[in-house]
Amino acid sequence: MIWGILGIVGFLIGGFLFILMTDGRYFGKQLMYRVYNRIGPAAFGSRSEARDWQNLLTSLHLRGDEKILDVGTAVGDLPLTIAAQADFHGHVSGIDWSPRMMEAANVETEKRGLSARVDFRVVDVRQPLPFDGNSFDVIFYFGVIETLPNPQVLLEELSRLLKPYGILALSLYKGWLSWSAALDLKWYQTHLADLGRPLQEIQILPFRNSQDVVVARFG
Ligand SMILES: C[S@@+](CC[C@H](N)C(=O)[O-])C[C@H]1O[C@@H](n2cnc3c(N)ncnc32)[C@H](O)[C@@H]1O
């Protein structure tokens, strides 16, 4: 009896997650937008991943004066972690389509006194991004591109924003999530090489249980 109930609950949760992950491809992202905007501030705000972000930043060996963009930043954990580093004197922008999450990120920025180094704004990445070309030294995008109907369009848009010798760091899902995300390392290798700029190196860094990070360094 108990196993039957657990099976049904597992099936329902799995089905909901699958619909959420594939919403962008099949349902125009309405469901995903509402879920993120409604529960995002509480769900992302309660995570404690400071050490994961810190380890990732250490592995990237940034100089400290970069202009950085975080696409799909949620409540801004990554930009706030970077901006709080004592030796960072560049600038970080975080964008997300959820007004409620951007509001939470702005409140946190004020609270931590980091507004000189970081800014957040509401942007839907299905539109052209509101930045000039060659604006950023490093662009992160974790957990966004996988759900877009034409992910290579966003990749090309990010390449437009990236300065020469820039770095793109993007999430690579593992396990069943990689199947629902439908973008694997081969997809990235092919499309990163097709961006029309010199690709110097692709590196895979461990990050979360669910994700590694693909780091593409360009010439
Ligand atoms: C899986 S979460 C990842 C959050 C964060 N990057 C991280 O790795 O912890 C995906 C984020 O992308 C945002 N997002 C999804 N689709 C988007 C879109 N079309 N435009 C802008 N942001 C989007 C969501 O609101 C959410 O904050």
Ligand as a Chemical Component Dictionary entry (heavy atoms), coordinates in Angstrom:
data_LIG
# 
_chem_comp.id                   LIG 
_chem_comp.type                 NON-POLYMER 
_chem_comp.pdbx_formal_charge   0 
_chem_comp.three_letter_code    LIG 
# 
loop_
_chem_comp_atom.comp_id 
_chem_comp_atom.atom_id 
_chem_comp_atom.alt_atom_id 
_chem_comp_atom.type_symbol 
_chem_comp_atom.charge 
_chem_comp_atom.model_Cartn_x 
_chem_comp_atom.model_Cartn_y 
_chem_comp_atom.model_Cartn_z 
_chem_comp_atom.pdbx_ordinal 
LIG C1  C1  C 0  17.177 26.591 -13.056 1  
LIG S1  S1  S 1  17.157 28.291 -12.567 2  
LIG C2  C2  C 0  18.902 28.613 -12.423 3  
LIG C3  C3  C 0  19.197 29.768 -11.509 4  
LIG C4  C4  C 0  20.678 30.082 -11.367 5  
LIG N1  N1  N 0  21.288 30.443 -12.637 6  
LIG C5  C5  C 0  21.406 28.920 -10.761 7  
LIG O1  O1  O 0  22.117 28.203 -11.484 8  
LIG O2  O2  O -1 21.279 28.730 -9.561  9  
LIG C6  C6  C 0  16.765 29.118 -14.094 10 
LIG C7  C7  C 0  16.625 30.621 -13.945 11 
LIG O3  O3  O 0  16.453 31.166 -15.258 12 
LIG C8  C8  C 0  15.359 32.061 -15.263 13 
LIG N2  N2  N 0  14.781 32.019 -16.607 14 
LIG C9  C9  C 0  14.168 30.984 -17.216 15 
LIG N3  N3  N 0  13.756 31.349 -18.433 16 
LIG C10 C10 C 0  14.115 32.626 -18.620 17 
LIG C11 C11 C 0  13.952 33.555 -19.680 18 
LIG N4  N4  N 0  13.317 33.256 -20.793 19 
LIG N5  N5  N 0  14.478 34.786 -19.528 20 
LIG C12 C12 C 0  15.131 35.127 -18.383 21 
LIG N6  N6  N 0  15.288 34.307 -17.333 22 
LIG C13 C13 C 0  14.792 33.056 -17.453 23 
LIG C14 C14 C 0  14.422 31.569 -14.167 24 
LIG O4  O4  O 0  13.579 32.585 -13.663 25 
LIG C15 C15 C 0  15.409 31.051 -13.128 26 
LIG O5  O5  O 0  15.801 32.056 -12.249 27 
# 
loop_
_chem_comp_bond.comp_id 
_chem_comp_bond.atom_id_1 
_chem_comp_bond.atom_id_2 
_chem_comp_bond.value_order 
_chem_comp_bond.pdbx_ordinal 
LIG C1  S1  SING 1  
LIG S1  C2  SING 2  
LIG S1  C6  SING 3  
LIG C2  C3  SING 4  
LIG C3  C4  SING 5  
LIG C4  N1  SING 6  
LIG C4  C5  SING 7  
LIG C5  O1  DOUB 8  
LIG C5  O2  SING 9  
LIG C6  C7  SING 10 
LIG C7  O3  SING 11 
LIG C7  C15 SING 12 
LIG O3  C8  SING 13 
LIG C8  N2  SING 14 
LIG C8  C14 SING 15 
LIG N2  C9  SING 16 
LIG N2  C13 SING 17 
LIG C9  N3  DOUB 18 
LIG N3  C10 SING 19 
LIG C10 C11 SING 20 
LIG C10 C13 DOUB 21 
LIG C11 N4  SING 22 
LIG C11 N5  DOUB 23 
LIG N5  C12 SING 24 
LIG C12 N6  DOUB 25 
LIG N6  C13 SING 26 
LIG C14 O4  SING 27 
LIG C14 C15 SING 28 
LIG C15 O5  SING 29 
# 
